[in-house]
Amino acid sequence: MGAVYNPIWVNFPMFYDGNPTLMQQGQVFFLHMILMDSDTGSAMTLGHSVLVTDTGCERLSRHPLNLLIA
């Protein structure tokens, strides 16, 4: 899996209530969340990869999503 900046993957399924697209066992998705401050033009993105299993999702990313302040 990989991605290139500027985002080029925008036509794949978005996750939202009522979406008719079914996730199937064995598929892998990169889930990303964008936090944006429109007033300052600042943004950051968090994300991780998950594997769809027969019992739900298995997180594949090994790094935590904890906020680190340096």
C-alpha positions as CSV (number, residue, x, y, z in Angstrom):
1,M,0.0,0.0,0.0
2,G,1.1,3.5,-0.6
3,A,0.0,7.0,-1.2
4,V,1.4,10.0,-2.9
5,Y,0.9,13.6,-1.8
6,N,-1.2,15.4,-3.4
7,P,-4.0,13.0,-2.5
8,I,-4.9,10.9,-5.6
9,W,-7.0,8.2,-3.8
10,V,-10.2,10.3,-3.4
11,N,-12.4,8.1,-5.6
12,F,-12.3,5.1,-3.3
13,P,-15.1,4.3,-0.9
14,M,-15.9,6.8,1.8
15,F,-17.3,5.5,5.1
16,Y,-20.6,7.0,6.1
17,D,-23.9,5.9,7.4
18,G,-26.1,4.5,4.7
19,N,-23.2,3.8,2.2
20,P,-24.3,0.8,0.1
21,T,-20.7,-0.4,-0.4
22,L,-20.0,-3.5,1.6
23,M,-16.6,-4.1,3.3
24,Q,-15.6,-7.7,2.8
25,Q,-13.3,-10.1,4.7
26,G,-9.7,-9.8,3.4
27,Q,-9.9,-6.2,2.3
28,V,-7.5,-3.7,3.7
29,F,-8.4,0.0,4.2
30,F,-6.3,3.0,5.2
31,L,-8.5,5.1,7.6
32,H,-7.5,8.7,7.9
33,M,-9.0,11.5,9.9
34,I,-8.3,15.1,9.1
35,L,-8.3,17.8,11.8
36,M,-8.4,21.3,10.3
37,D,-8.5,24.8,11.5
38,S,-9.9,26.8,8.6
39,D,-9.1,30.2,10.3
40,T,-5.4,29.5,10.4
41,G,-5.1,27.2,7.5
42,S,-3.6,24.5,9.7
43,A,-4.3,20.8,9.4
44,M,-3.0,17.5,10.5
45,T,-3.9,13.9,9.5
46,L,-4.0,10.8,11.6
47,G,-4.5,7.4,10.2
48,H,-4.0,3.7,10.3
49,S,-4.6,0.6,8.3
50,V,-7.1,-2.1,9.1
51,L,-7.8,-5.6,7.8
52,V,-11.5,-6.6,7.6
53,T,-11.9,-10.0,9.3
54,D,-14.8,-12.3,9.9
55,T,-15.3,-10.8,13.4
56,G,-14.6,-7.1,12.6
57,C,-11.4,-5.2,11.9
58,E,-7.8,-6.0,12.9
59,R,-5.6,-2.9,13.2
60,L,-2.4,-3.4,11.1
61,S,-0.6,-0.2,11.9
62,R,2.0,-0.6,14.7
63,H,2.2,3.0,15.9
64,P,-0.3,4.4,18.4
65,L,-2.5,7.4,17.5
66,N,-1.5,9.2,20.8
67,L,-0.9,13.0,20.5
68,L,2.8,13.7,21.1
69,I,3.9,17.1,22.2
70,A,7.5,18.0,21.6
